[in-house]
């Protein structure tokens, strides 16, 4: 009898010690219940409990957890049916609340998220549902986090995994996108043609303005040249008149001979003139040339023996050399 009692006593001691010692792993927290009532929470590490009085209630995972939200059909604001699934990231902050404030915590979070997805997406049309995922995620996160806060749970992120419209709507969207791109291409081509036409017109306008300015400048310079030529002609005529008034007719002979030679040169240089008829005797031209020679002699001055000498300033001013008289070229009247 002594041995069985000893064995039973040893077993009782082992069971008592095992019930009194608890090791909580990292990332978990255990709730302690005394006679079924919550007494406290055990953090990671070794803990001693009162055997047969205190017991472990719930083992709560304190790490961030990922919860898949199954796909569901949602009707949008414009009556389009889309399939949406999501993923929820949450973390237990208070083990006691998560253990005793809600039953089947993960099921509750899943159903709460699915309900709010229908609410948020149902307030948007199809285009907004496809293009505003960030806004949908933000609104879902705020609503679900506020709802789960009394449970000791912190919802960190909610992400919409996929939004899948029906096949006919996808085809219609594809045709719409193609039409929109064709429209944009047509608008860009029209804008390019318009811009090119404007630039071409601006270039032609600028060219016309520059051409007109060039013609204006050329006409101005031609007029200025003619004006200067006329001034030179008038000055030459004045000088010849002054020389004649002083008694020097050789200047007049020189002026007439020069014009005569220029006219004869112009007539002889014409392409359509094969035969030149002189209306005057050829000796008249020789006489004009003789007048030019006399004028040159008068300009340089002549000696008594027929040699030339430099003309004095007074003689140059009078238009005749000392000791010389003005005679018409060739010895005759001009």
SULVEN-V730319 format. One record per helix or strand of 2 or more residues. SS is the DSSP state (a for helix, b for strand). FROM is the first residue (numbers start at 1). TO is the last residue. If there is no record, write none. Layout:
ss:from:to
SS:FROM:TO
SS:FROM:TO
//
This chain:
ss:from:to
a:2:20
b:21:24
b:28:34
b:37:42
b:45:48
b:54:61
b:65:75
b:81:92
a:95:100
a:105:122
a:126:131
a:133:151
b:153:165
a:167:245
a:250:269
a:282:300
a:313:318
a:329:331
//
